């Protein structure tokens, strides 16, 4: 299929969130090669316009929505620079995967389909606008800053869904915050010391919305638990800390460097490592079978983080909610409110911690976000609100959604479920900015998005392509 060839080209262009200049260039050049009009705004969002198929000029204009950025994560030990290295995709039977990194099928497959539609003059459609936004995965600043006249259409096919057998008709809101907790580095203790690396890896991680209710381990909570336990027996002299891969992902790995007095620490830590790994197998053997902890000798450091600052971080992590906070009463089986700590890093002056709060109830989302902000403030942190994205709920009885459902039934022989999902889509911003807009969100089966285990089922790509083409024809 042509869209798979385009997806390969797309994956040769680095496109992590906040760094979309080159992929925006790619899209503009794609439009120029086809002789199509396009606009590019100051946030690198791009809309490409294609005239209607002759004879369908008076049809309702249709918008196809995707985002150009992806969550870039790599397996431990994988040499990968997301700003320069391509994604190496390969076919594994009926699936497509990537070698040691996330795949970028979220949302690269949908975007590649939209570009293939622009390229194919045999497809029947009305006036068409293909809009591709930036920074969807880490703040949605592209959608949030769109000009109200950037698109003209009011019926939107969003190809950014991951559940093949559904039409997504609603999405949770999102409240992404970055907390800056000051730290002071002091000289490492004098005397006989032992230095250790603590590495937790092998977690499945995953999407902090879609996968938040699957009982998976968060390396954030695991590292907190292990450092707190070591602190029960000794002062935690922490020299370095790095947890998680992306703000929108469940942390699958963590690394710390500590030192302890040379008083038989090796035997104590070895016993603690064995005990912790046994607990990991018992607690997460089903959800995260590759999860493990390793404590190994480390090179000495000249400085450590003051114990008061380490205590402040551990206290905040102990108090903030993590994982599922509340299940929905109106949508059985659906998470209503959650929170995830995506990343923690330590530099010379501060800990940087990201928290991603989601809810279908905006007041609850904001209240939880403010509670988390206040917990960090009590420990001396300042907080930056990166994103407050509105929730979205479509009318499931609209003619547009009914037509989309009918198209699935006629093309594939079955009707998709209409569901609201605990991930965040840009739809809320589009509803705010473009009055009267209607949206149907569909997509192929993408498993483990935002993780190194991300893979997409190829047969579902074919099916979604066929549904989209027929839906465009019917709308024309």
C-alpha positions as CSV (number, residue, x, y, z in Angstrom):
1,X,0.0,0.0,0.0
2,X,1.2,3.5,-0.9
3,X,0.6,4.8,2.6
4,X,3.1,2.3,4.0
5,X,5.8,3.6,1.6
6,X,5.0,7.2,2.8
7,X,5.2,6.0,6.4
8,X,8.7,4.7,5.7
9,X,9.6,8.1,4.3
10,X,8.0,9.8,7.3
11,X,10.0,7.7,9.8
12,X,13.2,8.8,8.1
13,X,12.4,12.4,9.3
14,X,13.1,12.9,13.1
15,X,9.9,14.2,14.7
16,X,9.9,14.2,18.5
17,X,7.5,16.6,20.2
18,X,8.8,20.2,20.2
19,X,11.1,19.5,17.2
20,X,8.8,19.3,14.2
21,X,10.5,21.8,11.9
22,X,11.9,19.1,9.6
23,X,8.7,17.1,9.3
24,X,6.7,20.3,8.7
25,X,9.2,21.0,5.9
26,X,8.5,17.4,4.6
27,X,4.8,18.1,4.5
28,X,5.1,21.4,2.7
29,X,7.4,19.9,0.1
30,X,4.9,17.1,-0.3
31,X,2.2,19.6,-1.1
32,X,4.5,21.5,-3.5
33,X,5.3,18.3,-5.3
34,X,1.6,17.7,-5.9
35,X,0.9,21.3,-6.8
36,X,-1.4,21.8,-3.9
37,X,-2.0,24.9,-1.8
38,X,-0.9,24.8,1.8
39,X,-0.5,27.1,4.9
40,X,2.0,26.8,7.7
41,X,1.6,28.7,10.9
42,X,4.2,29.9,13.4
43,X,3.8,26.7,15.5
44,X,4.6,24.6,12.3
45,X,1.1,23.3,12.0
46,X,0.4,22.6,8.3
47,X,-2.9,22.4,6.3
48,X,-2.8,21.1,2.7
49,X,-5.9,21.8,0.6
50,X,-7.0,19.6,-2.3
51,X,-9.9,20.7,-4.6
52,X,-12.9,18.4,-4.9
53,X,-13.0,15.6,-7.4
54,X,-14.6,17.1,-10.6
55,X,-18.3,17.1,-10.2
56,X,-18.2,17.2,-6.4
57,X,-17.2,20.8,-5.9
58,X,-20.4,21.6,-4.0
59,X,-20.0,18.8,-1.5
60,X,-19.5,19.6,2.2
61,X,-15.8,20.3,2.8
62,X,-14.0,17.5,4.8
63,X,-11.1,17.9,7.2
64,X,-8.7,15.0,7.8
65,X,-6.8,15.5,11.1
66,X,-3.5,14.1,12.3
67,X,-0.5,15.2,14.3
68,X,3.1,15.1,13.1
69,X,5.0,14.5,16.3
70,X,5.6,11.2,18.1
71,X,6.7,10.0,21.5
72,X,10.3,8.8,21.0
73,X,11.5,6.2,23.5
74,X,14.3,3.6,23.2
75,X,15.2,0.4,24.9
76,X,18.0,0.6,27.6
77,X,21.3,0.2,25.8
78,X,19.9,1.2,22.4
79,X,22.0,3.9,20.7
80,X,19.3,6.3,19.5
81,X,19.3,10.1,19.0
82,X,15.6,11.1,18.5
83,X,16.7,14.4,17.0
84,X,18.7,12.8,14.2
85,X,18.2,9.1,13.9
86,X,15.4,7.5,11.8
87,X,12.9,5.0,13.1
88,X,13.8,1.5,11.9
89,X,10.4,-0.2,11.2
90,X,10.1,-3.8,10.1
91,X,7.3,-6.3,9.4
92,X,6.9,-9.2,11.8
93,X,4.2,-11.4,10.4
94,X,0.9,-9.5,10.5
95,X,2.4,-6.7,12.6
96,X,4.8,-3.8,12.0
97,X,7.3,-3.0,14.8
98,X,10.4,-0.9,15.3
99,X,13.9,-2.0,16.2
100,X,14.6,-0.9,19.8
101,X,12.4,2.2,19.7
102,X,8.8,3.3,19.6
103,X,7.3,2.9,16.1
104,X,5.5,6.2,15.5
105,X,2.4,4.6,14.2
106,X,0.8,7.0,16.7
107,X,0.0,9.1,14.6
108,X,2.3,8.4,11.6
109,X,0.1,5.7,10.1
110,X,-2.9,8.1,10.0
111,X,-0.8,10.9,8.6
112,X,0.6,8.7,5.9
113,X,-2.9,7.7,4.9
114,X,-4.0,11.3,4.7
115,X,-1.0,12.1,2.4
116,X,-1.7,9.1,0.2
117,X,-5.2,10.4,-0.2
118,X,-3.8,13.7,-1.3
119,X,-1.6,11.9,-3.8
120,X,-4.3,9.7,-5.3
121,X,-6.6,11.4,-7.9
122,X,-8.7,8.2,-8.3
123,X,-10.3,8.7,-4.8
124,X,-13.6,10.5,-4.9
125,X,-14.0,13.3,-2.4
126,X,-15.4,16.8,-1.9
127,X,-13.2,19.8,-1.0
128,X,-10.5,18.4,1.3
129,X,-8.3,19.9,4.0
130,X,-5.5,17.8,5.6
131,X,-4.4,19.4,8.8
132,X,-1.4,18.2,10.7
133,X,-0.7,19.7,14.2
134,X,2.4,19.9,16.3
135,X,3.3,18.9,19.9
136,X,0.1,16.8,20.3
137,X,1.9,14.4,22.5
138,X,3.4,16.8,25.0
139,X,1.2,19.9,25.4
140,X,-1.0,20.2,22.3
141,X,0.3,23.7,21.8
142,X,-0.2,23.4,18.1
143,X,-4.0,22.8,18.3
144,X,-4.3,25.3,21.2
145,X,-2.8,28.1,19.1
146,X,-4.5,27.5,15.8
147,X,-6.0,30.5,14.1
148,X,-9.8,30.4,13.9
149,X,-9.6,30.6,10.1
150,X,-6.9,28.0,9.6
151,X,-9.5,25.5,8.4
152,X,-12.8,26.0,6.7
153,X,-14.4,22.5,7.0
154,X,-16.6,21.5,9.9
155,X,-16.7,17.7,9.4
156,X,-13.5,16.1,10.6
157,X,-12.2,12.6,10.2
158,X,-9.5,12.2,12.8
159,X,-7.2,9.3,12.1
160,X,-5.5,9.4,15.5
161,X,-7.4,6.5,17.2
162,X,-5.8,3.3,18.3
163,X,-8.7,1.0,18.9
164,X,-9.6,-0.5,15.5
165,X,-13.1,-1.7,16.4
166,X,-14.3,1.7,17.8
167,X,-15.3,5.1,16.7
168,X,-13.9,7.4,19.5
169,X,-16.6,9.9,20.3
170,X,-15.1,11.4,23.5
171,X,-11.7,11.9,25.2
172,X,-10.5,12.9,28.6
173,X,-9.1,16.3,29.3
174,X,-5.4,16.6,30.2
175,X,-3.5,18.7,32.8
176,X,0.2,18.5,32.2
177,X,2.5,20.1,34.8
178,X,6.2,20.4,35.2
179,X,7.4,20.8,38.8
180,X,10.8,22.4,39.6
181,X,12.1,21.3,43.0
182,X,15.3,23.1,44.0
183,X,18.2,21.0,45.1
184,X,21.6,21.7,46.5
185,X,24.7,19.7,45.7
186,X,27.1,19.2,48.6
187,X,30.5,17.5,48.7
188,X,30.3,13.7,49.0
189,X,30.9,12.4,52.5
190,X,34.5,11.7,53.5
191,X,35.6,8.3,54.8
192,X,35.2,4.9,53.4
193,X,32.3,4.8,51.0
194,X,30.7,2.3,48.6
195,X,29.1,3.7,45.4
196,X,26.3,1.9,43.6
197,X,24.1,2.1,40.5
198,X,20.5,1.3,41.0
199,X,18.8,0.3,37.7
200,X,15.2,-0.6,37.3
201,X,14.3,-1.6,33.8
202,X,12.3,-4.1,31.7
203,X,8.9,-2.5,32.5
204,X,6.3,-2.5,29.8
205,X,5.5,1.2,30.3
206,X,2.9,2.3,27.8
207,X,0.5,5.1,27.2
208,X,-0.3,6.9,30.5
209,X,-4.0,7.2,29.5
210,X,-4.8,4.1,27.5
211,X,-2.7,1.7,29.7
212,X,-3.1,3.4,33.1
213,X,-5.7,0.8,34.3
214,X,-3.7,-2.3,33.3
215,X,-1.9,-2.7,36.6
216,X,1.6,-2.1,35.1
217,X,4.5,-1.1,37.1
218,X,5.6,2.5,37.2
219,X,9.4,2.8,37.6
220,X,8.7,6.1,39.5
221,X,6.9,4.3,42.3
222,X,9.4,1.5,42.3
223,X,12.4,3.7,42.6
224,X,10.6,5.7,45.3
225,X,9.9,2.5,47.3
226,X,13.5,1.2,46.9
227,X,15.1,4.5,47.9
228,X,12.7,4.9,50.9
229,X,13.5,1.3,52.0
230,X,17.3,1.9,51.8
231,X,16.7,5.1,53.8
232,X,15.2,3.1,56.6
233,X,18.6,1.4,57.2
234,X,20.9,4.2,56.2
235,X,21.1,7.8,54.9
236,X,20.4,7.9,51.2
237,X,23.3,9.8,49.7
238,X,21.9,10.3,46.2
239,X,24.2,11.6,43.5
240,X,22.1,11.2,40.4
241,X,18.5,10.3,39.4
242,X,16.8,9.8,36.1
243,X,13.3,8.2,35.8
244,X,11.0,7.6,32.8
245,X,11.2,8.2,29.1
246,X,8.4,10.7,28.2
247,X,5.8,12.9,29.9
248,X,2.9,11.0,28.3
249,X,4.3,7.5,29.1
250,X,4.2,5.2,32.2
251,X,7.9,5.1,33.3
252,X,9.4,1.8,32.3
253,X,12.9,2.4,33.6
254,X,14.8,4.3,36.3
255,X,18.5,5.0,37.2
256,X,20.0,6.3,40.4
257,X,23.5,6.6,41.8
258,X,24.0,6.4,45.6
259,X,26.7,5.9,48.1
260,X,26.7,4.3,51.5
261,X,29.3,3.9,54.3
262,X,31.5,0.9,53.8
263,X,30.1,-1.2,56.6
264,X,29.0,-4.4,54.9
265,X,26.7,-2.5,52.5
266,X,27.4,-5.0,49.7
267,X,25.8,-7.9,51.6
268,X,22.8,-5.7,52.8
269,X,22.1,-4.3,49.3
270,X,22.5,-7.7,47.7
271,X,19.9,-9.1,50.0
272,X,17.7,-6.1,49.4
273,X,18.1,-6.5,45.6
274,X,17.1,-10.2,45.8
275,X,14.1,-9.4,48.0
276,X,13.0,-6.6,45.7
277,X,13.2,-8.7,42.6
278,X,11.2,-11.5,44.3
279,X,8.6,-8.9,45.1
280,X,8.6,-7.6,41.5
281,X,8.0,-11.2,40.2
282,X,5.1,-11.7,42.6
283,X,3.5,-8.3,42.0
284,X,4.2,-7.7,38.3
285,X,5.1,-11.1,36.9
286,X,2.0,-11.1,34.7
287,X,1.9,-7.4,33.6
288,X,5.7,-6.8,33.4
289,X,7.5,-10.1,33.1
290,X,10.8,-8.5,32.1
291,X,10.9,-6.1,35.0
292,X,14.1,-6.3,37.2
293,X,16.2,-4.4,39.6
294,X,20.0,-4.4,39.5
295,X,22.4,-2.9,42.1
296,X,26.0,-2.7,40.8
297,X,29.2,-0.9,41.7
298,X,29.4,2.7,40.4
299,X,32.1,5.3,39.9
300,X,32.5,7.7,42.8
301,X,31.0,11.2,42.4
302,X,32.5,14.4,43.9
303,X,29.1,15.6,45.1
304,X,25.7,14.4,46.3
305,X,22.3,15.9,46.6
306,X,21.6,17.2,50.1
307,X,19.5,14.8,52.2
308,X,16.9,17.4,52.9
309,X,16.3,17.8,49.2
310,X,16.1,14.1,48.7
311,X,13.6,13.8,51.5
312,X,11.5,16.6,49.9
313,X,11.3,14.7,46.7
314,X,10.4,11.4,48.3
315,X,7.8,13.1,50.5
316,X,6.1,14.6,47.5
317,X,6.1,11.4,45.6
318,X,4.6,9.6,48.5
319,X,1.7,12.1,48.8
320,X,0.6,12.6,45.2
321,X,-1.9,10.1,43.7
322,X,-0.5,7.9,41.0
323,X,-2.4,5.6,38.6
324,X,-6.2,5.3,38.5
325,X,-7.9,7.8,40.9
326,X,-11.5,7.1,40.0
327,X,-13.5,4.9,37.7
328,X,-16.5,6.4,35.8
329,X,-20.0,5.7,37.1
330,X,-21.6,6.6,33.8
331,X,-19.2,4.7,31.5
332,X,-18.6,1.2,33.1
333,X,-15.1,0.0,32.8
334,X,-13.7,3.4,31.8
335,X,-11.2,5.3,33.9
336,X,-12.6,8.8,34.8
337,X,-9.7,10.4,36.5
338,X,-6.0,9.4,36.7
339,X,-2.5,10.8,37.3
340,X,0.9,9.7,36.1
341,X,4.4,10.8,36.9
342,X,6.1,10.6,33.5
343,X,9.7,11.7,34.1
344,X,12.0,12.8,36.8
345,X,15.5,14.2,36.2
346,X,18.1,15.9,38.4
347,X,20.6,18.5,37.3
348,X,22.9,20.8,39.2
349,X,20.1,23.0,40.6
350,X,16.8,21.2,40.6
351,X,14.7,18.1,40.2
352,X,12.3,18.3,37.3
353,X,9.2,16.2,37.6
354,X,6.3,15.9,35.1
355,X,2.8,14.9,36.1
356,X,0.0,14.2,33.6
357,X,-3.5,14.4,35.1
358,X,-6.5,13.2,33.0
359,X,-10.2,13.3,33.6
360,X,-13.5,13.4,31.8
361,X,-14.7,15.9,34.5
362,X,-12.8,19.2,34.0
363,X,-13.4,20.4,37.6
364,X,-12.0,17.2,39.0
365,X,-9.0,17.3,36.6
366,X,-8.2,20.9,37.6
367,X,-8.7,20.2,41.3
368,X,-6.4,17.2,41.3
369,X,-3.8,19.1,39.3
370,X,-3.9,21.9,41.8
371,X,-3.7,19.4,44.7
372,X,-0.5,18.0,43.1
373,X,0.9,21.5,42.6
374,X,0.2,22.3,46.3
375,X,1.9,19.1,47.5
376,X,5.1,20.1,45.5
377,X,4.8,23.7,46.7
378,X,4.9,22.5,50.3
379,X,8.3,21.0,49.5
380,X,9.5,24.3,47.9
381,X,8.8,23.6,44.3
382,X,7.5,25.9,41.6
383,X,5.1,24.5,39.0
384,X,4.7,25.3,35.3
385,X,1.3,24.4,33.7
386,X,2.2,23.1,30.3
387,X,-1.2,22.0,29.1
388,X,-4.8,22.2,30.2
389,X,-6.7,20.4,27.4
390,X,-10.5,20.3,27.5
391,X,-12.4,17.0,27.5
392,X,-14.5,16.3,24.4
393,X,-17.8,14.4,23.9
394,X,-19.5,14.0,20.5
395,X,-23.2,13.5,20.0
396,X,-23.3,9.7,19.3
397,X,-26.6,10.1,17.5
398,X,-25.4,12.6,14.9
399,X,-25.9,11.9,11.2
400,X,-22.1,12.1,10.7
401,X,-21.4,9.4,13.2
402,X,-24.2,7.3,11.9
403,X,-22.8,7.5,8.4
404,X,-19.4,6.6,9.7
405,X,-20.8,3.5,11.5
406,X,-22.8,2.5,8.4
407,X,-19.7,2.8,6.3
408,X,-17.8,0.4,8.6
409,X,-20.8,-2.0,8.5
410,X,-21.0,-1.9,4.7
411,X,-17.2,-2.2,4.0
412,X,-16.2,-4.5,6.8
413,X,-19.4,-6.3,7.8
414,X,-19.5,-5.1,11.4
415,X,-20.4,-2.0,13.4
416,X,-17.8,-0.4,15.6
417,X,-18.5,0.5,19.2
418,X,-18.8,4.2,20.0
419,X,-16.8,4.9,23.1
420,X,-15.1,7.7,25.0
421,X,-11.5,7.0,25.8
422,X,-9.1,7.9,28.6
423,X,-6.6,9.4,26.3
424,X,-6.4,13.0,25.2
425,X,-7.3,14.1,21.7
426,X,-7.1,17.6,20.2
427,X,-10.8,17.5,19.5
428,X,-11.6,19.6,22.6
429,X,-9.5,22.5,21.2
430,X,-11.1,22.1,17.8
431,X,-14.6,22.2,19.2
432,X,-13.7,25.4,21.1
433,X,-12.0,27.1,18.1
434,X,-14.3,26.0,15.2
435,X,-18.0,26.3,16.2
436,X,-20.2,23.6,14.7
437,X,-17.5,21.1,14.2
438,X,-18.3,17.4,14.2
439,X,-15.6,14.7,14.5
440,X,-15.3,11.0,14.0
441,X,-12.1,9.5,15.3
442,X,-10.9,6.2,13.9
443,X,-7.7,4.3,13.3
444,X,-6.0,0.9,13.0
445,X,-5.1,-1.4,15.9
446,X,-2.0,0.1,17.6
447,X,-0.7,-1.8,20.6
448,X,1.6,-0.3,23.3
449,X,1.8,3.2,21.9
450,X,4.4,5.5,23.6
451,X,6.6,2.5,24.3
452,X,9.3,0.4,22.7
453,X,6.8,-2.4,22.4
454,X,4.6,-0.3,20.0
455,X,3.2,-2.3,17.1
456,X,0.4,-1.9,14.5
457,X,-1.6,-4.7,12.9
458,X,-1.3,-4.3,9.1
459,X,-4.6,-5.8,8.2
460,X,-6.4,-3.2,10.3
461,X,-4.5,-0.5,8.4
462,X,-6.0,-1.8,5.2
463,X,-9.4,-1.9,6.7
464,X,-9.3,1.7,8.0
465,X,-7.9,2.8,4.6
466,X,-10.9,1.2,2.8
467,X,-13.4,2.7,5.3
468,X,-11.9,6.1,5.0
469,X,-11.9,6.1,1.2
470,X,-15.6,4.9,1.1
471,X,-16.5,7.5,3.8
472,X,-15.0,10.3,1.7
473,X,-17.0,9.1,-1.3
474,X,-20.3,9.0,0.6
475,X,-19.6,12.5,2.0
476,X,-19.0,13.8,-1.5
